[in-house]
Amino acid sequence: MPSVQDTNAQALVVEVLDDDGDWSDLANAEALIAQAAEAVAKAPIEGAVGSVAVALSSDEVVAQLNGQFRGKPKPTNVLSFPAGAGAPPGFIGDVILAHETVVREAQEQDLQLREHVQHLVVHGILHLLGYDHETADMAEKMEALEISILSSLGIANPYTGALETGKSE
């Protein structure tokens, strides 16, 4: 009999789309994104069941989408669009990453590109699942989940740089 964790690990399916931009600097992009989604599925989050599309895109495309849907015509690192009416059953939504911004942020913050991408995928999927950072309380809950999920991937807390193991030392 499979454990709950094994079942949850299968509960979130990700399709990676090569939308725009040159993502050749991210080796094994599909595997890294699937690993991040699996970590979200293993977390104690209600509703982390279904499918998600992750588009590897460019600043240009993301700026257009950001302007059209959020009134902010500039690139940002990640956009999340929850599934709307008429979406296929089980489809949760889309996560879109802007290559140039993601690479620039990783360089500025002295992060490995793969870890920054995994963080942004986790962040984007959490938005699809209803988490947000519009208020301090909401941000605290979302960040705590991100930190826990990223720790399970061996990625340091993106807000402090420390690896949160959940173990007291």
C-alpha positions as CSV (number, residue, x, y, z in Angstrom):
1,M,0.0,0.0,0.0
2,P,1.6,3.4,-1.0
3,S,2.1,6.0,1.7
4,V,0.3,9.3,1.6
5,Q,3.6,11.0,0.6
6,D,4.1,8.6,-2.3
7,T,0.5,9.4,-3.5
8,N,1.1,13.2,-3.1
9,A,4.3,13.0,-5.0
10,Q,2.3,11.9,-8.0
11,A,-0.5,14.4,-7.5
12,L,1.0,17.4,-9.2
13,V,1.9,16.9,-12.9
14,V,3.9,19.6,-14.7
15,E,4.3,20.3,-18.4
16,V,7.3,22.4,-19.3
17,L,6.8,24.6,-22.4
18,D,9.7,26.2,-24.3
19,D,7.9,29.4,-25.0
20,D,10.5,32.1,-25.7
21,G,14.1,33.1,-24.8
22,D,17.2,31.0,-24.8
23,W,17.1,28.7,-21.7
24,S,20.1,26.6,-22.8
25,D,22.0,27.9,-19.7
26,L,19.7,25.8,-17.5
27,A,20.7,22.2,-17.9
28,N,18.0,19.6,-17.2
29,A,15.3,22.3,-17.0
30,E,12.4,19.9,-17.2
31,A,13.8,17.6,-14.4
32,L,14.5,20.6,-12.1
33,I,11.0,22.0,-12.6
34,A,9.4,18.6,-12.1
35,Q,11.5,18.2,-8.9
36,A,10.2,21.6,-7.6
37,A,6.6,20.6,-8.3
38,E,7.1,17.3,-6.6
39,A,8.4,19.1,-3.5
40,V,5.2,21.2,-3.5
41,A,3.1,18.1,-3.8
42,K,4.8,16.5,-0.8
43,A,4.2,19.6,1.3
44,P,1.1,19.7,3.6
45,I,-0.9,21.9,1.2
46,E,-4.5,21.4,0.4
47,G,-5.3,21.4,-3.3
48,A,-1.8,20.4,-4.6
49,V,-3.4,17.9,-7.0
50,G,-3.7,18.4,-10.8
51,S,-1.6,19.7,-13.6
52,V,0.4,22.9,-14.1
53,A,2.0,24.3,-17.2
54,V,5.4,26.1,-16.7
55,A,6.5,28.2,-19.6
56,L,10.1,29.1,-20.1
57,S,9.8,32.5,-21.6
58,S,11.5,35.9,-22.1
59,D,11.4,39.3,-20.6
60,E,9.6,40.6,-23.7
61,V,6.7,38.1,-23.5
62,V,6.4,38.4,-19.7
63,A,6.3,42.2,-20.0
64,Q,3.5,42.0,-22.5
65,L,1.5,39.6,-20.2
66,N,2.3,41.7,-17.1
67,G,1.0,44.8,-18.9
68,Q,-2.1,43.1,-20.3
69,F,-3.2,41.3,-17.1
70,R,-1.7,43.3,-14.2
71,G,-1.4,46.8,-15.7
72,K,2.4,46.7,-15.2
73,P,4.0,46.7,-18.6
74,K,7.5,45.5,-17.5
75,P,9.2,42.2,-17.0
76,T,9.1,40.3,-13.7
77,N,10.7,37.1,-12.7
78,V,7.5,34.9,-12.6
79,L,3.8,35.2,-13.4
80,S,1.1,32.9,-12.3
81,F,-2.3,32.5,-13.9
82,P,-4.8,30.3,-12.2
83,A,-7.0,28.2,-14.5
84,G,-10.2,29.9,-15.5
85,A,-13.6,28.8,-16.6
86,G,-13.4,26.3,-19.4
87,A,-10.0,24.9,-18.4
88,P,-9.5,21.2,-18.6
89,P,-10.5,19.3,-15.4
90,G,-7.6,19.1,-13.0
91,F,-5.7,22.0,-14.6
92,I,-4.5,24.4,-11.9
93,G,-2.9,27.0,-14.1
94,D,0.2,28.5,-15.8
95,V,3.5,29.7,-14.4
96,I,5.6,31.8,-16.7
97,L,9.3,32.6,-16.1
98,A,11.2,35.4,-17.8
99,H,14.7,34.3,-18.7
100,E,16.6,37.5,-18.7
101,T,15.2,38.7,-15.3
102,V,15.7,35.3,-13.7
103,V,19.3,35.1,-14.8
104,R,20.0,38.7,-13.8
105,E,18.5,38.1,-10.3
106,A,20.5,34.9,-9.8
107,Q,23.7,36.7,-10.7
108,E,22.9,39.8,-8.6
109,Q,22.0,37.6,-5.6
110,D,24.9,35.2,-6.1
111,L,22.5,32.2,-6.6
112,Q,22.8,29.1,-8.7
113,L,20.4,29.5,-11.6
114,R,18.9,26.1,-11.1
115,E,18.1,26.9,-7.4
116,H,16.6,30.3,-8.3
117,V,14.4,28.7,-11.0
118,Q,13.2,26.0,-8.5
119,H,12.4,28.7,-6.0
120,L,10.4,30.7,-8.6
121,V,8.5,27.5,-9.7
122,V,7.6,26.8,-6.1
123,H,6.6,30.4,-5.6
124,G,4.5,30.4,-8.8
125,I,2.7,27.1,-7.9
126,L,1.9,28.4,-4.5
127,H,0.2,31.4,-6.1
128,L,-1.8,29.0,-8.2
129,L,-2.9,27.2,-5.0
130,G,-4.2,30.4,-3.5
131,Y,-1.2,31.7,-1.5
132,D,-0.2,35.3,-1.8
133,H,1.9,38.0,-0.2
134,E,-0.4,41.0,-0.4
135,T,-0.5,41.4,3.4
136,A,2.2,40.7,6.0
137,D,0.3,37.8,7.4
138,M,-0.3,36.2,4.0
139,A,3.4,36.8,3.1
140,E,4.6,35.2,6.3
141,K,2.5,32.0,5.6
142,M,3.6,31.8,2.0
143,E,7.3,32.4,2.8
144,A,7.2,29.8,5.6
145,L,5.9,27.2,3.1
146,E,8.5,28.3,0.5
147,I,11.3,27.9,3.0
148,S,10.1,24.5,4.1
149,I,9.6,23.2,0.5
150,L,13.0,24.6,-0.7
151,S,14.7,23.1,2.3
152,S,13.4,19.7,1.2
153,L,15.2,20.4,-2.1
154,G,18.4,21.3,-0.3
155,I,18.0,25.0,-1.1
156,A,18.8,27.7,1.5
157,N,16.1,30.0,2.8
158,P,15.9,32.7,0.0
159,Y,15.0,35.3,2.6
160,T,18.0,34.7,4.9
161,G,20.4,32.5,3.0
162,A,20.3,29.8,5.8
163,L,19.3,26.2,5.2
164,E,16.3,25.4,7.3
165,T,16.5,21.8,8.3
166,G,13.8,21.7,10.9
167,K,16.3,20.2,13.3
168,S,17.6,22.0,16.4
169,E,21.3,22.1,16.7
